[in-house]
Structure formats: structure tokens, C-alpha cells
Amino acid sequence: MIDKFDKYLEEEEHFLKDSKKYRKQRKLKSSKDRSKYKKTDIQKTKILSSPKNASKKHLDKAVVLSILGSEIIVSFNKKEYRTTLRGILKKEKTKNKNILAVGDIVNISFKNEKEASIESIEKRYSILSRQDERTKKRSIIAVNIDQVLITSSVGKPHLKPFLIDRYLIACIKGNMSPVIVINKIDLLKPFTEEEEKYKKFLKIYEELGYLILSISCKTKDGLDSLLNVMKGKTSVFSGQSGCGKTTLINEVLNTKFKTGKLAKKTYKGAHVTTKSQLIEIKKGGFCVDTPGIKGFGIWDLEIEDLKNHFFEFDNFAKNCKFEDCKHINEPSCKVKEAIEKNKISFLRFEAYRSLMKEILEKKGKLYE
């Protein structure tokens, strides 16, 4: 993963060697166009600022492997270092609950052979995040990843299509590809209601174009397909507690990370994985294991996000009586007519309606 940022190393060295020349060029440019160097404009475009004296130090690029509290482990030249955040970064005022996330590319200065200081953070090309229920801020799960392995199970705990829809929307917003991973298919018994429900789920989401992997760690079904999907990419496993994310990683990568057992009465998983961590894949690529979640609030959810996700509504929605029809209580709604005629999945519409309610309530609008 760090190889993707080799070009930044070259630019950093050039910048350090030729800083006087750079200042002269900037002064010349700024005399022609002051708007590019206005302080307010710079503040608008920055993600995380670099300290003013960062250019005076020799900085190396490292990748964040894991974060647990104030303990931040990074990798540089295949060696791990314990790091601390530079004070100025801690004072950054953003809408984010956390400044750093697993997968971040950071500029570090070394304290000694085992420790380093994080001076600044590189721009991210993708972000998986959710809204923190308590603080209402954005909680960043992982960054600079190619795909999200949305992990669920057919039972113990039960499959939650609504939760999967939330992850799918987060993937679109965060610039990542989704892969739906359904674990524990060995629990499905032939000719049962559970099996019929799962077949219906598969049909709906596969017809929409989503890749779905049906897997069993017990029978080893689907494990090879999962590994092939992960090769050469940076993936993050994310999903509800107890669905077997860490077990899947252990099976596919032959690792021995700690796993837990489900509660017998509720079939809910304990939070055995307490921190996210970046794991290298021997055959190429990386993956991130993350703690399980109970709910997934989508950060900054807007009506436009629903339009992008529930794209099968489009052909019907364009014929609705009202141009801004929300497909809830409006008369002459062609989307609702399509649902009644089984041209749109009722399961998908229920997910849409739940998310629309969330948006309208947040905006203080009535919903019935």
C-alpha cells in the first residue's frame, strides 16, 4: 500500500532541497494572483493541516497499522514504530470524532529506534465512516481502502438487509467498491423459511449488480472466492458483531487473531476485536479487521444519496405527478404503484422509507 505514495517521497525530497527556490516562485505567483494564497481559501480546502515548521524537518512516510486509545502503531520500511500525534494536530477542529484512522499515510519524524512523531497526515482517497450515536460526529473507521467487505451472516446473528443498504450507501459516499459477504451459510437448512428468505435476498441484490459471496468457515465453502476478491487490493471487513469477520480473516489468511463466542440466548457477539488493524496479505494487498457494530448511522445522509442508491426507482420516479416526489404519501406516485405491481422490491422500499424518515426527522420535517 505504501508503494502508491512513492511519488510523494520524491516530491518531499525535492521540496526540502529546493525550499528557497519554491518560496521565490510562490512570491512571484502570488503577486499575479493573490487568491491562491489567501488564508481563508487554504483553510477551506485543507483536510488536515501540516505544521508550519514541517518543511524544516526530514519527514518519512509511514502507514497507520492500528490505533487503540493514544497508542498509534505505524509501519515504515516494514518495521513498526510506536508514535504520538504532534500537538498541533490534536487541536484541529473538525466534524470528525477521530483525527487518525487505520490506513492513513502520515509524515513522521523519528525520536529513536522504536518511536516517532506524526507531523502531518496525507490526503485520503477514500473514507469509510459512520455517525457516532453519542457525539453525532463522523467516526472514521478506515481510510485509503479500495473495497468494503460488508460482512453479515444468515443466522446467529440474523441477516439484516437494512444494515447492508446503509453500508452500500456509505461505500458510494466514501469512494469505495462494495462486496457483500454472507457468512455461516451452513446454518441454512433446505426447504425452510430461512432458506427462502436468503434466496429472495440474493435474487434482489444480484439483479441490482452487487457481488455477493456466500461463505461457510465450517465447510470452507466460498473461502477461495473471498481470497481472490481480496488479492491485490486493500479491503476492510466491517459489519455487525458476531458475524465472523475475524474468523474469516483467520481462515483466509491463516492468522490466529482472537475470536469469541455468541451469547446463547440472543446470538449476539461480544466485542472481541477492540481495535481496527491493517493486515498484509502474503499474495498481495492488505485487509483491515474492525470491531463489530450494533447500528450504522450514515454520516451526512441526504436525499440525493437515496436517489443514487435506490436507482431501480428512477424509471418510475420520472413519471410521478410531483417532480420532488419522495414516494411516501404523495398522490399519483409511480414508485408506489410499481411496488404494488411487484416491479420494485418491497424489501428495498422499506429500507428506503426508513432512511427517508431519518432524513426528514433530522431536518425537522413531518413524516407519517
MOLIN-V901173 format. One record per backbone hydrogen bond with DSSP energy under -1.0 kcal/mol. CO is the residue of the C=O (numbers start at 1). NH is the residue of the N-H. If there is no record, write none. Layout:
# MOLIN-V901173
CO|NH / CO|NH
This chain:
# MOLIN-V901173
1|4 / 2|5 / 3|6 / 5|9 / 6|10 / 7|11 / 8|12 / 9|13 / 10|14 / 11|15 / 12|16 / 13|17 / 14|18 / 18|22 / 19|23 / 20|24 / 21|25 / 22|26 / 23|27 / 24|28 / 25|29 / 26|30 / 27|31 / 29|33 / 34|37 / 38|42 / 39|43 / 40|44 / 41|45 / 42|46 / 51|54 / 53|56 / 54|57 / 60|108 / 62|106 / 63|75 / 64|103 / 65|278 / 66|73 / 68|71 / 71|68 / 72|83 / 73|65 / 73|66 / 74|81 / 75|63 / 76|79 / 79|76 / 81|74 / 82|116 / 84|118 / 86|89 / 86|90 / 89|92 / 95|138 / 101|104 / 102|143 / 104|64 / 105|122 / 106|62 / 107|119 / 107|120 / 108|60 / 109|117 / 114|82 / 115|111 / 115|112 / 116|84 / 117|109 / 118|86 / 120|107 / 126|144 / 128|141 / 128|142 / 130|139 / 132|136 / 137|132 / 138|97 / 139|130 / 142|128 / 146|177 / 147|236 / 148|150 / 148|179 / 149|238 / 150|181 / 152|183 / 160|164 / 161|165 / 162|166 / 163|167 / 164|168 / 165|169 / 166|170 / 167|171 / 168|172 / 169|173 / 170|174 / 171|176 / 174|127 / 177|148 / 179|150 / 180|213 / 181|152 / 182|215 / 183|154 / 184|187 / 185|188 / 189|192 / 192|196 / 193|197 / 194|198 / 195|199 / 196|200 / 197|201 / 198|202 / 199|203 / 200|204 / 201|205 / 202|206 / 203|207 / 205|210 / 206|209 / 211|180 / 213|182 / 215|185 / 216|220 / 220|223 / 221|216 / 222|226 / 223|227 / 224|228 / 225|229 / 226|230 / 227|231 / 230|233 / 233|286 / 234|146 / 234|147 / 235|288 / 236|149 / 238|151 / 239|293 / 240|243 / 244|248 / 245|249 / 246|250 / 247|251 / 248|252 / 249|253 / 250|254 / 263|267 / 268|263 / 270|272 / 277|289 / 279|287 / 281|284 / 284|232 / 285|281 / 286|235 / 287|279 / 288|237 / 289|277 / 293|241 / 297|131 / 302|306 / 303|307 / 304|308 / 305|309 / 306|310 / 309|311 / 310|313 / 311|314 / 313|316 / 313|317 / 314|318 / 316|319 / 317|320 / 322|325 / 332|321 / 333|337 / 334|338 / 335|339 / 336|340 / 337|341 / 338|343 / 339|342 / 345|349 / 346|350 / 347|351 / 348|352 / 349|353 / 350|354 / 351|355 / 352|356 / 353|357 / 354|358 / 355|359 / 356|360 / 357|361 / 358|362 / 359|363 / 360|365
